[in-house]
């Protein structure tokens, strides 16, 4: 924005300067040429007056002296002829404009009574003026004076360059002043932008300065601070509610479980009913835990870091292998031993995502079948696949699977809370990752987690040496 403001100031100034300087340059050029023309005519008239007595008496020596003096003073040329057309003062050389036939023709016309004045010489860069000697009706001779137009062009050129140099200096000054003005305007907006970025990253105590910039920007800053304060109040209230709900829900659930276990000890015949109640209590506990995880992930925006996806997958493979073996399910791994696969994730989120996906896959896979956990890289993405050999899901079911409390029609009663995939989706979103349910080639579900690959991290010892050897900054 600052650059655009400065560019707009310079553009407006440039348009104004062009609108003023171009006509001024044209007017100055015309004035200089008119002045040069008038000067040549004046010189021709003055020389004709000086040569009048000399031509009448036929004293050529005096005319040569007058011509030499003019040529020296004005850097021009002079030709003087008498009434018979004899050349009394010739041109300086054959290359002179006055030695050409066009000027000679004009001199003859002056001798025959034609009006004197400027005569244009074709293809020449000089101004030529002709004047009669004596009476214009019956002249005793004629004078032709030539003056180079190049000096006039040089003066016009220098003046034009001076004007454009002045315009350049004005534009530089306008750009400098515009930069100062633009900074004063954009500085509070930059502070407001930074405050909005920090607020979006989770720093709820962030506030924008309210005393900078124009009145509109100050008003915007006040409204932003009011919004931030209200948002902080709401988030703090939500966090308080989460903490209170955690305490208020866990305590009665724990007490209820203890009482039911005591009832089971006193009345063995009620064991089946109590087991059913305990199963529902377990399910209710999972629902509470899932809601708390979702609430905490909604309220937080932790920083991402480079996470070794392959190492995390290998760790979760080891953790779930025993449970899979207990259920008669083969847990198969691939791509876990091919070296580090770094992804940009929030530390700890991938573990929770894989735990939920593996739990769902093991639940959906019957005994004797297999669940495969694989890791790979493709097109700048790190991918983790959890593929089961269960009955699978329809396309509509896969789209709804990430909704909160949604459970598939083939789910066993009391087998889940309906929050596992919602937690997976929420954690993936916070980590900047993607999660998708695809149809597996064997008919089951292929749960895919994708995250952008991160650059390889330098070993800690090497980083320490580099930092120790680096100069102070």
C-alpha positions in Angstrom: 0.0 0.0 0.0 2.9 2.4 0.8 4.4 1.8 -2.6 1.0 2.5 -4.3 0.5 5.7 -2.4 4.0 7.0 -3.3 3.4 6.0 -7.0 0.1 7.8 -7.0 1.7 11.0 -5.7 4.6 10.8 -8.2 2.1 10.1 -11.1 0.0 13.1 -10.2 3.0 15.3 -9.9 4.4 14.0 -13.3 1.1 14.7 -15.1 1.1 18.3 -13.7 4.7 18.9 -14.6 4.2 17.6 -18.2 1.1 19.7 -18.6 3.1 22.8 -17.5 6.5 22.2 -18.9 5.7 21.0 -22.5 3.7 24.1 -23.4 6.4 26.2 -21.6 9.1 24.6 -23.6 7.2 25.1 -26.9 6.5 28.8 -26.0 10.2 29.3 -25.1 11.4 27.7 -28.3 9.1 29.9 -30.4 10.1 33.0 -28.5 13.8 32.3 -29.0 13.4 31.7 -32.8 11.3 34.8 -33.1 13.9 36.8 -31.2 16.7 35.4 -33.5 14.6 36.2 -36.6 14.1 39.8 -35.4 17.8 40.1 -34.6 18.8 39.1 -38.1 16.4 41.6 -39.6 17.7 44.3 -37.3 21.3 43.5 -38.2 20.5 43.6 -41.9 18.8 47.0 -41.5 21.7 48.4 -39.5 24.3 47.2 -42.0 22.3 48.6 -44.9 22.3 52.0 -43.1 26.0 51.8 -42.4 26.7 50.8 -46.0 24.6 53.5 -47.6 27.3 56.2 -47.8 30.0 53.6 -48.8 27.9 52.3 -51.7 27.0 55.8 -52.9 30.7 56.8 -52.9 31.9 53.4 -54.0 34.3 53.0 -51.1 34.6 49.2 -50.8 37.3 49.3 -48.1 34.9 50.7 -45.5 32.3 48.0 -46.4 34.8 45.2 -46.0 35.7 46.6 -42.5 32.0 46.8 -41.6 31.4 43.2 -42.8 34.5 41.9 -41.0 33.4 43.6 -37.8 30.0 42.0 -38.0 31.3 38.6 -38.8 33.5 38.7 -35.8 30.9 40.0 -33.4 27.9 38.0 -34.6 29.6 34.9 -36.0 27.5 35.4 -39.1 28.1 36.3 -42.7 27.4 39.4 -44.9 27.0 39.9 -48.7 26.7 43.5 -50.1 25.9 44.2 -53.8 25.3 47.5 -55.7 22.4 48.5 -57.9 24.0 46.8 -60.9 24.4 43.6 -59.0 28.1 43.8 -58.6 29.3 42.1 -55.4 31.0 44.6 -53.2 31.4 42.3 -50.2 31.4 38.6 -51.1 30.5 35.7 -48.8 33.2 34.1 -46.7 33.4 31.1 -48.9 31.7 29.0 -51.5 30.1 26.9 -48.8 28.3 29.8 -47.2 24.5 30.0 -47.5 24.8 33.5 -48.9 26.9 32.3 -51.8 24.0 30.1 -53.1 21.7 30.9 -56.0 18.7 31.2 -53.8 20.1 34.1 -51.9 21.3 35.8 -55.1 17.8 35.5 -56.5 16.4 37.2 -53.4 18.9 40.0 -53.6 18.0 40.6 -57.2 14.3 40.9 -56.2 15.2 43.4 -53.5 17.1 45.5 -56.1 13.9 45.6 -58.2 11.8 46.9 -55.3 10.6 43.7 -53.7 9.9 44.0 -49.9 12.8 43.1 -47.7 12.6 40.6 -44.8 13.4 37.0 -43.9 14.0 34.8 -46.9 14.0 31.0 -46.2 16.9 29.2 -47.7 16.0 25.6 -48.7 17.7 22.8 -46.7 19.6 25.3 -44.5 20.0 25.7 -40.8 20.6 29.5 -41.1 18.3 32.6 -40.9 18.8 35.0 -43.8 17.6 38.6 -43.8 17.8 41.0 -46.8 17.5 44.8 -46.7 17.8 47.5 -49.4 20.5 50.1 -49.2 19.0 53.5 -49.5 15.5 53.9 -50.7 13.4 50.8 -51.0 11.8 52.0 -54.3 15.2 52.8 -55.9 17.8 51.0 -53.8 21.5 51.7 -54.3 22.2 48.1 -53.4 21.2 45.3 -51.1 22.5 43.6 -48.0 22.1 39.9 -47.1 22.9 38.8 -43.6 23.0 35.2 -42.4 23.0 33.9 -38.9 23.2 30.3 -37.8 20.0 28.9 -36.2 22.1 26.3 -34.4 22.9 28.5 -31.5 19.2 29.1 -31.0 18.5 25.4 -31.0 21.3 24.9 -28.5 19.8 27.5 -26.1 16.4 25.9 -26.5 17.9 22.4 -25.9 19.7 23.6 -22.8 16.6 25.3 -21.5 14.5 22.1 -22.1 17.1 20.0 -20.3 17.0 22.4 -17.4 13.2 22.2 -17.3 13.3 18.4 -17.3 16.1 18.4 -14.7 13.9 20.6 -12.5 11.0 18.3 -13.1 13.1 15.3 -12.1 14.2 17.1 -8.9 10.6 18.0 -8.2 9.5 14.3 -8.7 12.3 13.1 -6.3 11.2 15.7 -3.7 7.5 14.6 -4.2 8.6 10.9 -3.9 10.5 11.7 -0.6 7.6 13.7 0.8 5.1 11.1 -0.4 7.1 8.4 1.3 6.9 10.3 4.6 3.2 10.8 4.2 2.6 7.2 3.1 4.5 6.0 6.1 2.4 8.1 8.5 -0.7 6.7 6.9 0.4 3.0 6.5 2.2 2.7 9.8 -0.9 2.3 11.9 -2.4 0.0 9.3 0.8 -2.1 9.5 0.5 -2.2 13.3 -3.2 -3.2 12.9 -2.3 -5.9 10.5 0.4 -7.3 12.9 -2.1 -7.2 15.7 -4.7 -9.1 13.6 -2.1 -11.7 12.7 -1.0 -12.2 16.3 -4.7 -12.4 17.4 -5.3 -15.0 14.7 -2.4 -17.1 15.9 -3.9 -17.2 19.4 -2.4 -14.2 21.3 -5.7 -13.0 22.6 -4.2 -10.2 24.7 -3.0 -8.5 21.5 -4.2 -4.9 21.0 -3.6 -2.3 18.3 -2.4 1.2 19.1 -5.3 3.6 19.0 -3.6 7.0 18.8 -1.9 6.7 15.4 -3.0 7.7 11.9 -6.1 9.5 10.6 -9.4 9.5 12.4 -10.7 6.7 10.4 -7.7 4.4 11.2 -8.0 5.3 14.9 -11.7 4.4 14.8 -10.8 1.1 13.1 -8.2 0.4 15.8 -10.7 1.0 18.6 -13.2 -1.3 16.9 -10.6 -3.9 16.5 -9.5 -3.7 20.1 -13.1 -3.9 21.2 -13.6 -7.0 19.1 -10.3 -8.5 20.4 -11.4 -7.9 24.0 -14.8 -9.5 23.4 -13.2 -12.4 21.7 -10.7 -12.9 24.5 -13.6 -12.8 27.0 -15.5 -15.4 25.0 -12.5 -17.7 24.6 -11.6 -17.4 28.3 -15.2 -18.2 29.2 -15.1 -21.2 26.9 -11.8 -22.4 28.4 -13.3 -21.9 31.9 -16.4 -23.9 30.8 -14.1 -26.7 29.4 -12.2 -26.9 32.7 -15.4 -26.8 34.8 -17.1 -29.4 32.6 -14.1 -31.6 32.9 -14.3 -31.5 36.6 -18.0 -31.6 36.9 -18.5 -34.5 34.5 -15.6 -36.7 35.5 -16.3 -36.6 39.3 -19.9 -38.0 39.1 -18.9 -40.5 36.5 -16.2 -41.8 38.7 -18.5 -41.9 41.7 -21.2 -43.7 39.7 -18.7 -46.3 38.5 -17.5 -47.0 42.1 -21.1 -47.4 43.3 -21.9 -49.8 40.5 -18.9 -51.9 41.2 -19.9 -52.1 44.9 -23.4 -53.2 43.8 -21.8 -55.9 41.7 -19.9 -57.2 44.7 -23.1 -57.3 46.8 -25.5 -58.7 44.2 -23.7 -61.1 41.8 -27.0 -61.7 40.0 -27.1 -58.1 38.8 -23.6 -58.4 37.2 -24.9 -58.5 33.6 -27.0 -55.4 34.1 -24.2 -53.6 35.9 -21.8 -54.5 33.1 -24.1 -53.0 30.5 -24.3 -49.8 32.6 -20.5 -49.8 33.0 -20.2 -50.1 29.2 -22.5 -47.1 28.8 -20.4 -45.2 31.4 -17.3 -46.0 29.4 -18.9 -44.7 26.3 -20.0 -41.6 28.1 -16.5 -41.1 29.4 -15.2 -41.4 25.8 -17.7 -38.8 24.7 -16.7 -36.4 27.4 -13.0 -36.9 26.6 -13.6 -36.4 22.9 -15.6 -33.2 23.5 -12.8 -31.9 25.7 -10.2 -32.7 23.0 -12.3 -30.9 20.4 -12.9 -27.9 22.7 -9.2 -27.6 23.5 -8.1 -27.9 19.8 -10.6 -25.2 18.8 -9.2 -22.8 21.4 -5.5 -23.3 20.6 -3.4 -22.4 17.6 0.0 -24.1 18.4 3.1 -23.7 16.3 4.0 -26.3 13.7 7.4 -28.0 13.4 9.2 -30.6 11.4 7.9 -34.0 12.5 9.4 -37.4 11.4 6.2 -39.0 10.1 7.8 -42.4 9.6 9.1 -42.4 13.2 5.7 -41.5 14.6 4.0 -44.2 12.4 6.6 -46.8 13.6 5.9 -45.9 17.2 2.2 -46.2 16.8 2.6 -49.5 15.0 4.5 -50.9 17.9 1.9 -49.6 20.4 -1.1 -51.1 18.5 0.5 -54.4 17.5 -0.4 -56.2 20.7 -4.0 -55.2 20.6 -4.3 -56.2 16.9 -2.7 -59.6 17.7 -5.2 -60.1 20.6 -8.1 -59.6 18.2 -6.7 -62.0 15.7 -5.9 -59.2 13.2 -2.6 -58.8 11.3 -1.1 -55.3 11.6 1.2 -54.8 8.6 3.6 -52.0 8.0 5.4 -50.7 4.9 7.7 -47.7 4.3 8.5 -47.2 8.0 12.2 -48.2 7.6 13.0 -46.1 4.5 14.5 -43.2 6.5 13.0 -40.0 7.9 10.0 -38.5 6.2 9.6 -35.0 7.6 6.2 -33.3 7.6 5.1 -29.9 8.9 2.8 -30.7 11.8 1.9 -29.7 15.3 4.0 -32.0 17.6 1.8 -34.6 19.2 -1.1 -34.3 16.7 -0.1 -37.0 14.3 0.0 -39.5 17.2 -3.6 -38.8 18.2 -4.7 -38.9 14.5 -3.1 -42.3 14.0 -4.5 -43.7 17.3 -8.0 -42.8 16.2 -7.6 -44.2 12.7 -6.0 -47.4 13.9 -8.7 -47.9 16.5 -11.4 -47.5 13.8 -9.5 -49.8 11.4 -9.1 -52.5 14.0 -12.7 -52.2 15.0 -13.9 -52.5 11.4 -11.6 -55.4 10.4 -12.8 -59.0 11.3 -10.4 -61.6 12.8 -8.1 -63.2 10.3 -7.9 -60.1 8.1 -5.2 -57.4 8.1 -4.8 -53.6 8.7 -1.9 -52.0 6.8 0.0 -48.9 8.0 2.2 -47.3 5.3 4.2 -44.1 4.9 5.4 -42.5 1.6 6.1 -39.2 -0.2 4.6 -37.8 -3.4 4.7 -34.4 -5.1 6.0 -32.6 -2.0 3.5 -34.3 0.4 4.1 -36.9 3.1 1.3 -39.5 3.2 0.2 -42.0 5.8 -2.3 -44.7 4.9 -4.3 -46.7 7.3 -6.1 -49.4 5.2 -8.5 -52.0 6.7 -10.2 -55.1 5.2 -13.6 -54.4 6.6 -16.9 -54.1 4.9 -16.1 -50.6 3.8 -18.3 -47.5 3.5 -20.3 -45.9 0.8 -19.3 -42.6 -0.8 -22.0 -40.8 1.2 -21.0 -42.5 4.4 -17.3 -41.5 3.8 -18.4 -37.8 3.3 -20.4 -37.8 6.6 -17.8 -39.8 8.6 -16.1 -36.6 9.9 -19.4 -35.1 11.3 -19.6 -35.0 15.1 -21.5 -37.9 16.7 -22.1 -39.6 13.4 -21.8 -43.3 13.4 -22.2 -45.7 10.5 -25.3 -47.9 10.2 -23.2 -51.1 10.6 -21.6 -49.8 13.9 -22.1 -52.0 16.9 -24.1 -50.4 19.7 -22.0 -48.8 22.4 -18.8 -49.4 20.3 -17.9 -45.7 19.9 -18.7 -42.1 20.6 -18.9 -40.8 17.0 -16.2 -38.3 17.8 -13.1 -40.1 16.7 -13.0 -39.0 13.1 -14.2 -35.5 14.1 -11.1 -35.3 16.4 -8.9 -36.5 13.5 -10.3 -33.8 11.1 -9.9 -31.1 13.7 -6.3 -32.0 14.6 -5.4 -32.3 10.9 -6.9 -28.9 10.2 -5.0 -27.3 13.1 -1.8 -28.9 11.8 -2.3 -27.8 8.2 -2.8 -31.3 7.1 -5.5 -33.1 5.1 -7.4 -36.3 5.9 -9.5 -38.2 3.5 -11.4 -41.6 3.4 -11.0 -43.5 0.2 -12.3 -46.9 -0.9 -9.6 -49.5 -0.5 -8.8 -52.0 -3.3 -10.0 -54.9 -1.1 -13.3 -53.3 -0.3 -12.4 -51.7 3.0 -11.5 -48.1 3.8 -8.2 -46.3 3.1 -7.7 -43.4 5.5 -5.1 -41.0 4.1 -3.4 -38.3 6.1 -1.4 -35.8 3.9 1.0 -33.0 5.1 3.5 -30.8 3.4 7.0 -32.1 3.6 9.4 -30.0 5.8 13.1 -29.4 5.0 15.6 -31.7 6.7 16.7 -30.6 10.1 20.4 -30.1 10.8 21.7 -32.4 13.6 21.7 -30.7 17.0 25.5 -31.0 17.4 26.1 -29.4 14.0 23.7 -26.6 14.8 25.4 -25.9 18.1 28.8 -25.7 16.3 27.4 -23.4 13.6 25.8 -21.1 16.2 29.0 -21.1 18.3 31.2 -20.2 15.3 28.8 -17.6 13.9 29.8 -13.9 14.5 27.8 -11.8 16.9 25.0 -9.9 15.1 
